[in-house]
Amino acid sequence: MVLSRRPGSILLVIVGVALAVSPAVAEDISCSTTASLGPAAPFILPPPYDALPKPPEGQFVYGTQALWTHLTSDGRWHGLYREDLHAYRNKLTVWRPGIDWRTGNQPLTVTVRRLDGDAPAVQIPEASGVFAEGMGSAMMTAVNLPTTGCWEFTARYAADSLTWVVSVP
């Protein structure tokens, strides 16, 4: 291999090789996920949720005192591709103080839009109330994304909203 003697050419070759070898690097450059930006301070859950176990390894709690969710530390949304739906599908759990899972459907709305390309926005008009030991009462819904890319989620409940960005590899 012959390298040019022009200033910066070696760096350009090294960066080109790194991007060719690691698609995740290229993906991270184009999608500033909420996880990659890093939280200003750790989120402290309000009572009684503060007594619940920490999220599984590789996840963290992100949100406000009104709404919160778990995000992956690597910034990726690990949806499984479903051929029958032609979509990347995963469940989304959102917590809010005072949710009673026994009341059934919850007025949580979720809007998801692609930031780095064309794709139809995804609208979810409500969620189901759920409960599990170690999780407490929460709201859960399935999300079907039509393509990979950089996606912005916005969850709304009454006057409260929470927005985050994930990469769908």
N, C-alpha and C positions, 0 to 999 in steps of 0.2 A: 504494500500500500504506500502511496506517495502522498505526503501531507503538504499543503501549500505553506509557504512561509509568510503569507499575509497575516497581520495581527488579527487575533480572534478566530482564525480558521480552525485551530485545534479544538477550541472550546465548542465551536459550532458542530464539529464532527462528534465530539463526546456527547453533547446534548442530543444530537440526532440519533446516535446509537442507543442512548438511554430511553428515548421516546419509542424507538422501534422495538426495543426489547420489552418494555413495560407499558402496556396500554393503560394501566391504572394511573401512571404518572400523567399521561396526556389527559385522561379523564379528570383528574384532580385539578389540573390547570384550568380547564374550562368550566368547572362547577365548584363554586365556593360554597360548600355545604355548611350547614349550621355547626356540625361537629368540627369541621376544619377551621372555623373562625374561633372556636374555643369560647367557653362561657366566661363572662366577666367575673362571676363568682359562682360557687356551687349553689344549686337550687336547694332550698330547705323546704321539705314538704310541710304543709300545715297539719295540725292535729285533726283527727286521730291517725292520719296517713303517715305521720312521722315515725310511728311505731312499726310500720310494715318493713319487711326485709328489703335490702337494697336490690336494684335491678340485677338481672343476670349479668355475668361477666361479659364484657364487650359492649355494654349498654350504659346509658346514663339518663337521669331525669332532666327533662328540659321543659320550662314553662314559667307560669306565673302562679300566684296564689289562687287564681280563679280557674285556670286550665293548665294541665300538664300532660306530657306523654313520655314514653321512653324512646330514645334514639340510639342508633349504633355508634360506637366510638369511631368507626372508620368512615362514617358519613354515608354509607351505602344503605339502600332500601333493598333488603334481601327477598324480593318477591319471586315466587316460582312462576316460570312461564307455563301457562295453561293453554294448550293447543285448542281445546274446545271453546275457550273464551277469546282466543287471540289476544291475550293480555298477560301482563306480569301481575300476579295477585298476591296480596298479603293482607293480614288483618291489622287494623289500626285500633289501638286502645287509647282513650283519652279519659283522664280523671278530672273530677270537679267536686269540691266539698258539697256534701249534702245529697249526692245522687242516691236515689233509692232504686236499685236494680229490679225490684219486684214490680215497679210500675210499667215495665215493658219498654216500648220504644221511647227514645229520648230525643229532644229537639236539638240535637247536635247536627250541624251541617258542615260538610267538608268540601272544599273546592281545591282541586289540584291542577296546576297549569305548568306546561313545559317551558323552561326558560331559554333553552339553547337550540330550539328548532320548532318546526311546525308539528303540532299534534293537537287533537281536540282536547279541550279542558274536560276534566272529570268532575261531575257534581254528585254529591251524595246527600240526600235530603234529611236523613235521620240515622240514628244508631240504635242498637239494642242495649238494654241494661244488662250488665253481667256482674257476677260475683265469684270470687275464688279465694280460698284461704291464702294468705300471703299477698293478696292483691287488693282485697276490699271491693267495694262497689265502684264500678266504672262504666264507661260507654264503649262499645266496640262495633266496628263495621268492617266489611271487606272493601278493599280498594283494588280496582282493576286498571292498570296503566297500559295504554296501547303500545308503548315503545320504550326503549331504553332512553337515557338522557338525564338532564338536570331538571328536577321537578320541585316546584314550590307548593307546599301544603298550607292551607289555611283552615283551621277548625274554628267554628263559631258556636257559641251557646249564649243566648240572650244578647246582652251588650258586650260580652267578652269575646276576644279572639286571640288566637295563637298561630303564628306563622313560622315555618321552618323549611329548610332546603335540604334535599337528599339527592344522591346520585343513584340512578338505576343502571347497574352494569349490564 
